């Protein structure tokens, strides 16, 4: 299994707030099932790469913070020469919502975030 589940709360803070947003608001913005998201925050579930990206967008993480999360979970970091990743990088830089990011991915002919 990738990474250490017990350390997931370190990457996704469990203090209830992120950048002034309450955890419930982050989960809603990420459009992830509530119980699954809380299990991720508690370190009980290991998120897929796209779930990490959804949470990163919802928490308004910087590109560097998002890359750190992906590395920690042993997923490939975002690479600007890959078209899908380039769209995701732009979404992180411009603090797009998951919905807007998925629209941009669709417009680019790329698979939206799962």
Buried (B, 14 or more C-beta within 10 A) or exposed (E): EEBEBEEBBEBBBBEEEBEEBEBEBBBBBBBBEEEEBBBBBBBEBBBBBBBBBBBBBBBBBEBEBBBBBBEBBEBEEBEEEEEBBBBBBBBBEEEBBBEEBBBBBEEEEBEBBE
